[in-house]
Amino acid sequence: MSETIENQEEFIPDPKRTQKLIAELGDRDERKVIGALKRVPHEGSPEVIPALLSLLAAKPSKEVQLLLEKSLFNLKDAKCIDPLIFALTDKKLTEIKPDILTCIWQSGLDASDELSLLIDIAISDDFLTAIEVLTIVDNTENYRDELLSENIAKLDQAITVKSDKNDLLGNLRQVLLEKLLG
């Protein structure tokens, strides 16, 4: 997340600054929230992602939403994948699940170890969410063969049940098959 500290080996955020940033992201004063959002790319760390997602789920103003998306769609730290994956299973964030998935693919984060969860989400959630999963899967490499085989079988099973997503799930299955054979 800290794009201004590219030359250092590893950016280590100050825990007090991180806590202050998280508190300001949850403030009722929109000016404080906007100020905090402007500092996220420079001072942020994976620990601020839950606060960012909670703010997104609260349906903020257009200005806040734009700043949020700017931060969430440009995550640079590979460790950001963990709080995003955790958020996909958080019932309180169900409504923004497609947005969370968009964060993953827009940021180019590696979700290859989470293929089973992503396929489960594509099968069980709505069409838009399944499209986001397809985008992640299509743009991710380095899947383990056993994960690919296991999830192709899972999709085969899901496609036997009549659904408005069958064509999409079939496309997702084809992408997995190509990755397995490729």
C-alpha positions, 0 to 999 in steps of 0.5 A: 500500500505504501507506494512512496516507500518503494525503495525500502526493502519492507515498509514497517508501519507505525502501529500508533499511526495505523490505529489513528488512521483506522480511528479516523476512517471510522469517524463521523466527521467526513472531513476527517475520513477524507483526510485519512483516506488521502493518507492511506496510500502513504501510511496504510498497511493491511491492518487498515483494510477492514476499516476501509471495507466497513466504510465502503459497506456504510454507503459513503458519499461519492467523494469518499467512495472515489477515494476508497476505490482509489485506495482499494483498487491499488493495493501493492502489499501482497499481505493485503490478500489475507484481510480481503479473503477474510472479508469475503466470509464476513456476513456483515460485508455480504452486500459488498462482496463483488467490490471486495473481489474487484479489489483483488483483481484490480490490485493484481493480488495473488488469490491462487491459494483461495481458488476453492473459496472463490469457486464456492462463491461463484457457485453460491452467489449472484451473477455479478459476483460470479463474474468478478470471480471469473475475472480473478481466476482468469487473471491469476496464474500458478494454481496447483494442479490438484486445486484446479482438478478439484474445482473443475469437478466442483463446477461439473457438479454445480452445472448439473443444477439448472441455473441462470449462471450455468453458462458463466460457470461453464466458462469458469470451468473452461478457464480452469481446464485451460490452466490445468492443460496449459 
